Amino acid sequence: MLLTLLNPFARSPDAIDAAAAQTLLATRDALLIDVRGPDEMAQGTAQGAINLPLGTLAHTADPASPNVHPALRKDRPLILFCASGSRSAMAGKLLLKLGYGEVYNLGSIAAWQSAGGKVVKG
């Protein structure tokens, strides 16, 4: 899976801005995913987001794994973010490789906040 994350030719998630992400969350049962680590989560995360750190994503998102997160479904839009957008882009490549069809990269939590998205303490 490391090769997928680093491969510049692997399919990348589509970019989405915070306003479009909020609409998708409200109208299509999209799932907001924070791929930052637990220490960063303690500083706060987007309200309603689940935490699937990039380092564990290969196991928690693999549909063939007994550890797959129950909120993940291949028919559900997934919106990813992190601190800067780099890890969420890599996570998106991995999710696409695992067969999730609709994956978006919001970029940073700051983008969420600047569009009025609520942040809660982790």
Secondary structure by P-SEA (a helix, b strand, c coil): cccccccccccccccccaaaaaaaaaccbbbbbbcccaaaaaaccccccccccccccccccccccccccccccccbbbbbbcccaaaaaaaaaaaaaacccbbbbcccaaaaaaaccccccc
